[in-house]
Amino acid sequence: MTRLLRIASVAVLCSLVSIGFAQEQKGADKLPTDTDFLVKAVSSGIFEVKISEHATKNANSADVKAFAERLATEHKKLNQDLLQHAKQIKTAVVTGLEKDKQAKIDQLNKLSGAAYDREFMKQNIEGHEASVKLFKYQSEKGQIAELRKFAQEALPTIERHLKEARAIAAKLPN
């Protein structure tokens, strides 16, 4: 009986170790790769340029328009660099807008005046918060040294955009 109990205990222990290892491997598979970084960063950057170019024409506030002009210019440069990196590592990236991002632009197109400005800034804050996380992760954990370095160099610009967006949004009328 004791021998049977020991065998059963060893079997249960082996099962638990296997399950734990499988879950660890499954979790490791979900970590973003360098390719994921490029795809997400390019998609986000293209959206940023499109929405900013739109805001340079449609924003009500002079601060929002000036911010949108800076974003369009700086994100165009970031996008060129990202596309160059994608080309170097032979990664295909979509250079059009995804459906969810087009829906955000469509939503923005329905607004005008102060409502437009508030929504544009809200979308910018949300987008830059996500980009800061993405670039921070890549700058710390990226496998390709050149991409890791690029993310480290671009991160301060994205963090500055986020800081500026929050400051401008705080000044807008409710």
ABEGO torsion letter per residue (X at the ends): XAAAAAAAAAAAAAAAAAAAAAAAAAAAAABBBAAAAAAAAAAAAAAAAAAAAAAAAABABAAAAAAAAAAAAAAAAAAAAAAAAAAAAGBBBBABBBAAAAAAAAAAAABBEAAAAAAAAAAAAAAAAAAAAAAAAAAAABABAAAAAAAAAAAAAAAAAAAAAAAAAAABBX
